[in-house]
Amino acid sequence: MSERRGALKGVSAKIMTAFFLVLASFSGSAQNERWFTFEVSVFSNELASDRAQELPIARADAALENAPTISLTQFFDLLNLAQWPDGAAEDNQAAANSSAGNMPVLRPLAEGGKSYKFVDLARDPLIELSSSESDFQQTNRALERSPDYRLLTHAVWRQPLTDEGKSVPIKLSGGMQRGGTSELEGTLDLHFNARRDRIVVDTNFILKTSLAGDLAYQHKQSRELRSGEFHYLDSPAIGVIILAQPYEVPPPDSEEASARLDDLSN
């Protein structure tokens, strides 16, 4: 009997050790990556006196770089009811209504595919979050009420930050339709500086000024940011407000840890 108890204790100890190794491995990987919540508003300056300081250029001369880009996953694109199995639509809508934004959301692994995965709003990067996560609500309202400015696009998301040369620019667009495309087009590139003590933001936006879309203003700047501070990057026609706040990725819940433990045991 004592031998059996000793064996059970040994098994339990191994299970507990494996469990804590799972948590430690997750914690270690999260610590190696520094995550931030980013929020950006891009707006146009409608004052003729300010715009007169910069003449628009030919759209062809303001061509955006042809380097690879990535788009934020639109939060409500995850709620496309036509593709979900029974019950998934209700779960997704519950996640959309959750102010905490921590509920998992289903989405297809591939367009038209029959496989699905859970999207974790608290742990997955580059998902555009709901307005409940925004710190720019008053700022955006002020922009929308002012006759001198016009809000073109706004987004909130989370991501780990990489070093220079390893980042992929995020594609943003907004405003009215000009020449069959969005009035505002461009990218936002985010990465650490060489000392890894500042965040570097590189903007490359164009704002089309004619209905045909053949003339545009360009906003192309590079700035080092401190996290936790509002930063304003301006030009005669385009303004960019950005805020970066450190984000701690929550540890896996008990079910996720159990699933990882099962993988280890197998």
Residue pairs with C-beta under 8 A, 6 or more apart in sequence:
15 261
18 261
18 264
18 265
19 257
19 261
21 264
22 252
22 257
22 260
22 261
22 264
23 251
23 252
23 257
26 251
26 252
26 257
26 260
27 251
30 248
30 249
30 251
33 160
33 161
33 249
34 160
34 161
34 246
35 125
35 158
35 159
35 160
35 161
35 246
35 247
35 248
35 249
36 158
36 159
36 160
36 161
36 199
36 227
36 244
36 245
36 246
36 247
37 133
37 156
37 157
37 158
37 244
37 245
37 247
38 155
38 156
38 157
38 158
38 159
38 190
38 242
38 243
38 244
39 134
39 135
39 136
39 154
39 155
39 156
39 242
39 243
40 153
40 154
40 155
40 172
40 188
40 240
40 241
40 242
40 243
41 136
41 139
41 140
41 143
41 151
41 153
41 154
41 240
41 241
42 151
42 152
42 153
42 154
42 172
42 174
42 184
42 205
42 238
42 239
42 240
42 241
43 143
43 149
43 150
43 151
43 152
43 238
43 239
43 241
44 149
44 150
44 152
44 175
44 184
44 207
44 237
44 238
44 239
45 51
45 148
45 149
45 234
45 236
45 237
45 238
45 239
46 147
46 148
46 149
46 150
47 148
50 236
50 237
51 217
51 236
51 237
52 236
53 236
54 217
54 235
54 236
54 237
56 209
56 215
56 216
56 217
56 237
57 215
57 216
57 217
57 218
58 214
58 215
58 216
59 179
59 206
59 208
59 213
59 214
59 215
59 216
60 214
62 206
62 216
62 218
64 185
64 186
64 187
64 204
64 206
65 169
65 187
65 204
67 169
68 168
68 169
69 168
69 169
69 170
69 171
69 187
70 126
70 168
70 169
70 170
70 171
71 170
71 171
72 126
72 127
72 128
72 155
72 157
72 170
72 172
73 119
73 126
73 127
73 128
74 128
75 96
75 121
75 127
75 128
75 129
75 130
76 96
77 107
78 92
78 105
78 106
78 107
78 119
78 127
79 89
79 92
79 93
79 96
79 105
81 89
83 108
83 112
84 92
84 106
84 116
85 116
88 106
88 116
91 103
91 105
91 106
92 105
92 106
94 103
95 101
95 103
95 104
95 105
95 121
96 105
96 130
99 132
101 121
101 122
101 129
101 130
101 132
101 133
102 121
102 122
102 250
103 121
104 118
104 119
104 120
104 121
105 118
105 119
105 121
106 116
106 117
106 118
106 119
107 116
107 117
107 119
108 115
108 116
109 115
109 116
109 117
119 127
121 127
121 129
122 249
122 250
123 249
123 250
125 157
125 158
125 159
125 160
126 157
126 158
126 159
126 170
127 157
127 158
128 155
128 156
128 157
129 156
129 157
129 158
131 137
131 156
133 156
134 140
134 154
134 156
135 243
135 245
136 154
136 156
136 241
136 243
139 241
140 151
140 154
143 149
143 150
143 151
144 150
144 151
149 239
150 175
152 174
152 175
152 183
152 184
152 207
153 172
153 173
153 174
153 175
153 184
154 174
155 172
158 247
159 190
161 167
161 190
161 191
161 192
161 199
162 191
162 192
163 191
163 192
163 196
164 191
164 192
164 193
164 194
164 200
165 191
166 191
167 189
167 190
167 191
168 189
169 187
169 188
169 189
169 202
169 204
170 187
170 188
170 189
170 190
171 186
171 187
172 184
172 185
172 186
172 187
172 188
172 205
173 181
173 182
173 184
173 185
173 186
174 182
174 183
174 184
175 182
175 183
175 184
175 207
176 182
176 183
177 183
178 208
178 210
178 211
178 212
178 213
179 208
179 210
179 211
179 212
179 213
179 214
180 213
181 208
181 213
183 207
183 208
184 205
184 206
184 207
184 208
184 238
185 205
185 206
185 208
186 203
186 204
186 205
186 206
186 219
187 203
187 204
187 205
188 201
188 202
188 203
188 242
189 200
189 201
189 202
189 203
189 204
190 199
190 200
190 201
190 202
190 244
191 199
191 200
192 198
192 199
192 200
193 199
193 200
193 224
198 224
198 225
198 226
199 224
199 225
199 226
199 227
199 244
200 222
200 223
200 224
200 225
201 222
201 223
201 225
201 231
201 233
201 242
202 221
202 222
203 219
203 220
203 221
203 222
203 233
203 240
204 218
204 219
204 220
205 218
205 219
205 220
205 238
205 240
206 216
206 217
206 218
206 219
207 216
207 217
207 218
207 219
207 237
207 238
208 214
208 215
208 216
209 215
209 216
209 217
209 237
217 235
217 236
217 237
217 238
219 233
219 235
219 237
219 238
219 240
221 233
221 235
221 240
223 231
223 233
225 231
225 242
225 244
227 244
227 245
227 246
228 243
228 244
228 245
228 246
229 243
230 241
230 242
230 243
231 241
231 242
231 243
232 239
232 240
232 241
233 239
233 240
233 241
233 242
234 240
252 260
